[in-house]
Amino acid sequence: MDSKEDPPSSSKAKYFHICSEEPDDPFNYNIIEIPTVVGFLKNILAQYPDNGQIIKELVQNAEDAGATVVEVLHDERNVKCPKTHKDIQRFLKGPALCLYNDGTFTEDDWTGIRKLSDSIKKNDPLKVGQFGLGFKSVFHITDFVTIISGNKVLFMDPSEPENKMCRIISLKKLTSICPLDDCLRLWSCYISTQNITDGQFPATLFWFPLRQSPSDISNTIYTYNHVITLFESFSIEASLCLTFLKSIEKICLKRINKWNKSPVTTHEVKLISPIMTEVQQKRKVFKQKLVECKGCPSQTITCDYEVTVESVRCNQTKQQMMHILHYLPGSSDPSTVTWRGEDSCKHMPLVGIAAPVTAHSVASPTATHSDETSITTGRTTLNTGHIFCFLPLPLETDNKTNLPVQINGFFALDQNRRHVKWKTEENSIEPDVLWNEDLVSRAVVEAYFTFLQNVLSDLKEKSSPHHLETWYGLLPHIDSTKGRWKKLGVELWSRLKSMPILYSDVSIFPVVS
């Protein structure tokens, strides 16, 4: 059999013309064209927006790794490392975007990060980032990726020949190709001499040199203003991002330049509580239960707690106490949802409800007048009525419910991960669509009802009329909702009407007759 292959190109599809081995066969044969890696990446970037979604994808990876802290650093320094091995000089330069988290890569992670059209997470319902190709969106920013985690260093350049796209070296041998001084000049904020000498870095660091000229992957030159826009885009949703995660407790945006000896924090979001150890334990136990049952418990699993989300930006501190519920129905529970397509084990009917539970200001325990920091608390427009798939979906009308709570669900999303697949006339029997509708009508309804029961129990113990505004603010307003969300509200009120939910001077929350 003879074959002819067009000259290779970094951005064109591979194409083969094949002649038959059978002498009487009148046909010539062509195989289906296969995009190159660069071509595939260009297609991904066309679907994924160049905005805060990029940082959210990296936060998802950190959550899956069990990290508790994520830091995103804009390194504005113009750095070059001419003494490094010639094959990696393009990787070790600045300005750059650096992302740090305190989790470490597993062997599966090292394999998965090199996959393009598939994900090792897709078969694991316990992974936040299992829905798509998220990590590849970083190629909006860069052409060259460096990852340091545990005892390995990976250099990834998709424009290289396939057998050289990913170079891996042990951390202990890194100084054989890059002088120690250069390593520390780039990464001393996170990596120490001891880490390199011992060959162990108990965390993960991503280094993305900003694209300085058009390339086969993208024509976008990533400037200082591009990074500022990226940070601003993420900051809009930053205080929402921690709501339904179960590991990460703090996310920081930072910057460093030639005038700063150390990074300056521009925005920090974290969870705080007087009983933070108890909150951490609850989250840890819930995660362990999810792992033990592989997302399919025989009995319903719940986890609820109150925690304050604190956002510090531009010398202004905002705090909001939230009541959060994670809810996974048991296999025999009427609220459970069954996947109607193939591979049901990949879908977990995990949902969640969260809402503010303070409507009055509280003093910050850390801020003083000398801090020149403004403290504000209470409800904001970003605190309610939004749809999450572990992380918040884009703040668009289609992702709003007009309910007074946040709703999280293991939803099936569209290809660009920006919207839930809802029922239409054209797709009414697709498994993804049926799953999402069932998730709302069964699991979310039950979770919302359980959430209200838990909050009501807490408020009864506090027995203070000033909590009335909080309570009434959590009840769904039927006239403000429509479609599936109105049906959800009607179902909730049918259950609530016989419960002690209204206040009178005679008794707080008496039974409604």
N, C-alpha and C positions, 0 to 999 in steps of 0.2 A: 504494500500500500504506500503510495506517495502522498505527501502533504506539502502544502505551501503555506507559509506563515508570513503575514505582512510584517514589515519592520516594526520592532517593538517601540512603544511609546509610553511615556509615564501617564498619559491622560486618555489614551484611546483604548477601545475595547480590543481584546485579543480575538483574532479571526483566523479560522483555518479552512482551507479548501482541500477536500479529501477525494481521491480517486478510488474507485472500487477495485477490489482485487479480483472480482469475477469478470472474465473476459466477455461474457454475454450480457453483462449488466449495462444498460444504456445510460444509467444515471451517474452524475457527479453528486457528491454529498457535502453539505456544509453543517457544521455544528452550530449551536446557538451561540451568539456572541456573548462574551463574558467581560464585564467591565473590569478595568484594572483597579488596583487598590485606590489610586488617586481619583479615578473616575467615580468609584463607589463613594469616596469621601465627599466629593463635590455634590453628589446626589443627596447625601445626608445633610450637608450644610444648607442645601436649598430648602430642606424641610424644617430644620431647627433654627429658631430665631437667634440672632446675635444680640442677646440681652442677658438679663439676670438669670434666665433659665440655665445658662452655662454653669454658673456658680451653684445653682440648685442641684444640677446633675452631680457635681463633685461632692456636695453635701450628702446626697443619697449614697454615694460610694462609701463615704466616711461612716454613715449610719450602719450600713451593712457590715462594715469592719468592726463595729462595736466601739467606735470612737466616742469620746465624751466632749472633745474640744475640736473646733475647726477654725483655722485662721487663714485668711486670704490676704496676701501681701502684694502690694504694687511696689516693686523695686524699680525706682526711676533712674538708678545709676547706669551710666553708660560703661559697662564692664566688658572686657575681653580677656581671654586667657591664652595668649600666644604660645606659652610653654607647654600646653597640653598636647596630647596626641592629635595629629592633624585631622583624623577622622571624627573627632568629637568636639573640635573647637566651635562649630556652629551651634552645638547644644549648650555650651557653657558661656553664655554671654548675657548682657542686659542692655536696655531695660527688659524686664520680665515680669510675669505674673507667677507668684509662688503660692502654692496651697499646702498647708500643713494640717495633719490630724494625728491624734495620739493612738490610732489603731494601726495594725500591721497587716500586710498582705499575707494571705494563705497561698498555697500552691495553686489552688483553683483560681485565685485572683490573678496570679501571674499568667495563667493560661487565658483567662477570660479577657484580660485587658488587651490581648493581641487578636481577639476575634472581632471581625467586622460585621458580618451579616447575621450573626447569631450571638446568643449570650448564654453563658453557663448558668446565669441566674434565672433563666426563664422556667427551669424545672423546679425552682425552689420558691415556694409561696411565702417564705419567711423573709425574703429579700425585698427591700424597698425599691431598689433599682432594677428589678427584674423585668420591667416592661419594655425596655428598648435599647437603643444604641447610644444612650446619653453621653458617655464619656467622649465619644468622637466629636461632639460639638466643640471641644476645645480647639479643634483645628480652624475654627473661626479666628482664633487668636494667634496661633503659632503653626510652624511647619515641623518643629522639632520638639519632642517630648522627652523629658528626663524624669524617671521615677526612682526614688530611693526608699526602700522599706525593708526592715529586718536585716538580712545579710546580703541583699542583692541591690544592684543598680541596673536599670534598663534605659537604653537610649533608643528611641523610636523615630525613624524617618521614613514615612510612607513613599517618598519619591525614589528611594534606593531600590536596587534589584531585590526581588522577593526574598532571596536567601540572606540579605543583609539589612532588611528593614528594622529588625530588632536586635540590638547588640546587648548582651548581658555580661556583667562582670561582678565578681563578689566585692562587697564593700571593702573588705580587707585589702584587696588589690587595686583599689581605686587610685591610690597615690602613684601606682606604676604608670598611669596614663595621664594623671592630673596632679601637679604638685599640691602638697598639703595647703600651702599658703593660698592657692587659688580656690581650693575647696572651701576654706574658711572665709575667704573674701566673699564668696557667693552665699554661703549657707550658715554662717556662724550664728545667726539668730536662732537656729534650731539644731544644728549638728555640731558636736564638739570634737576635738582632737581624739578624745578617748573613744567616741563612737567609731571613728574611722580606724584607729589603731586596733581596737577589739574586733572590728568587723561586724558590729551589731548596732542597729539603730531601732529602738523599740517604738517606732512611730512610722509615719509615711509622709514623704515630701514629694510634691510635683513641681517641676520647674518648666515654665513655658516662656522661652524668649519671644518677645513681641515681634510679629512679622514686620520687617523693615522695607520690604519691596514685594511687588506682586510675584506670585508663584503659580505653579500648576494647580495647587490645591485651591487657592483663593487670591483674588486681586486686591483684597482689603489690606491696606497698610495700617497696622494697629498702633495708633498714636496715643499720646498721653490723654487726649480728650476722649478717645474711644474707651479707655479704662475708666475714666471718671464717669462716663455714661453707663458703663457696665455696672459699676458700684452703685450708682444712683438707682438704676433699675432694680437691683437686688435689694437695696435698702428699703424700697417701698413695701416689700413683702417680708423683710427680715424678721420683724417681730411676730409674724405668723408662723415662721418655719419650724419653730421648736414645738409647736402645739401638740402634734400627734406622733412625734418621734419618741423612741423609747430608750435611746442611748445618749445622744448628743444633748449637752446642757448649755453649751456656749458657742457662739459664732462671732468672730471678730473680723472686721475689715481694717487693714493697716496699710501704711505707706512708709517708705524710706527713700531718702535721696542723699546726695553727697554732703549735705549740710547736717544731716542727722546721724548721730552715732548709733542709734537704735531705732527700731520701728515706732511710729506714732499711730495710736489707735484712732481711727476716724469714726467707727461705729461698732458698738458692742451690744449684743443681745444675749441674755442669759436667764436661766431659771434660778430663782431664789426662794427660800422658805425658811422659817424658824425651825422647821423639822425636816430639813433637806435630806438628812440621812434616812429618815423614814420613807420619804418620797423615792429616793434612789433605790431603796430596798424593794418597794412595791413594783417599780418598773423592772428591776432585775428579776424578781420572782415571776412576773408576768411573761417576760421574754423566755425564761427557762421553761415555763409551762407550754408556751407555743412550740418550742423546740421539741419537748418531750412528746407532744401529741402530733407533731408534724403538721400543725394547722387544722387537725380534724379531731377535736376533743369529743368524748362521749357526753360530758356534762359542760354546760355553759361556763366560760371563763370570763371574768371581768376584772378590771383594775381601775379604781377611781381615786383621785387625790386632788387637793387644791395646791396650786403653786403660783407664784408671781412671776410674770414675764417682765423683765426689766430691760429697757432699751436706752442706751446712752449714746447721744450723738450731738455734736456741735454744742457742748456744754449744757445740753438739756437732757434730763433724765425723765423717762416716762415709765410708769409702773402700772400693771394691770393684773389683779388676782384672777385666776381662771380656775374653774372646776372642770376637770377633764375625766372622761370615761372612755376606756377601751373595752370593746364588747365582742366576744366571739361565741356565737351560739353553739350548743352541743349538737351532735349528730341527730339526736332524738327530739330536739327542741323544735316546736312549730315555726320558730323564727329563722331556722337555718335555711340556707339557699343551696340548691344543687346545680352544679354546672351541667348544661345540657349538650355540650359538645364532647370532644375527645379529651383524654388526659385530665380527668376531674381533679386529680391530686394536685394540680398546679394552681388551683383556685381556692382561696380561703375566704370565707364570708366575714372577715374581720372588719368591723366598723367602729366609729367613735363619735362622741358628741363632746363639745366644749363650749363654754360661754363665760363671760365675765360674771363674777359674783360679788363685786363691790361697786357701789354707785356713789360712794363718798370718798373724799380725799383722805389719804393717810400720810403721815410724815415719813420721809426716807430716813432709815437708821444710819445711813452713811454720809448723807450730804449735809453741809453746813453752809451758812451765808458766805463764808470765805471761799467755798468751792466755786462760787459764781455759777451754780448749776440750778436750773429750774426743775422742779419736781411736779409732775402732773399725773393724776390717776383717774380711773373711771373709764366709761365706755368710749370707744371710738368707732368710726364707720368701718374700720378694718377688723373689728372684733367679732362680727356676726354675719350670718347669712351667706357664708362662703363654702364652696365645695373643695375638699382636699382628696388627693390620692396619696396619703401619707404626708406629702408636702402640698402647699396651696397651689391650686391651678391658677392660671393667669387671672388677674382681677378684671374680668370681662363680664358683661351681662349674662352670657350663657352659663357662667359658673357661679351665679348668684341664686339663692333660694328664697330670699325675703323672709326667712325664718330668723328668730332671734338667737340662733345657735350656729356654731360651726359644725359641719358634717363631714366626717372622714369615711372613706370606704375603699375597699380593694377593688376599685372600678376598672373596667376595661376601657382604655383610652384610645383615641384615634392615633393615626400614625405619627403625628408630630407631638403627641403627648400633651396637648393643650386643652382638650375637651373630652368629656365623657361621651361614649357612644349611646345615645338615647334612641328610643323607638321612633321610626318614621314609617310612612306608607311603603317605602321601598325596602326597608330592612327589618321588618317586624318579626322575622323568625330566626335571625342570626343569633347564635349562642351568646356572643358578647353583649348584644342588646338585651336579650332576655335576662342575662345574669345581672346587669345593672339595674333593670327595672325591678327585679325580684329583691335585689339587695336593699333598695329603698323601701319597697312596700312591706318587707318582712323584717330584715335585720335592723335597719335604721329606725323603723317605728318602735321596735322593742327596746332598742338602745336608748332612744329619746325618752321613752316612758320610764325606763330604769333610771336614767339620769335625773329626771324630775323627782322620782321617789327618793333618790339619795340626797338631792339638794334640799327637798322638803324636810327630810329627817334631820339634816344638819341645822336648818333654820329653826326648827321646833326646839332643838336643844339650846340654841342661842336666845330664843324667845324674846326678840327685840323688834318692835314695830318698824325700825328704820330699815329692816331687811325686806320689808314689803315691796319696795320698788324693785329690788333684785328679783324677788320671786315672780311678781307679775310680769316683769320684763322677759322672763324665760318661757312664758306660755305662748304658743303660736297664735298669730292673728290671721284668722281664716281669710278675711277680706284682702289681706296684703299679698296672698299667695295665689298660685294658679297651677293647674296641671297636676303632676305627681306630687308636688309639695303641698297643694291644697288638700289632696286626698290624704296625705300623711297627717296634716293638721286635723282634719275631720275625724280620722281614726283615733288620734290622741285624745281629742275632747270627748269622744264616746267612752273612753276609759277613765278620764279625769272627772267626769261629772258626778260620780258617786264618791269621790275622795275629798278629804278635808283640805281644801285648797284656798278658801276665801277667809278674809280677816273680818272679825267683828269686835266691838268693844267687850262683848261678853266672853269671847274665847278667840284665841288666835288660831286660825285655820280650822274652823268647825266643819263638820260634815255638811255638804250641800244636799239639801233634800230634793 
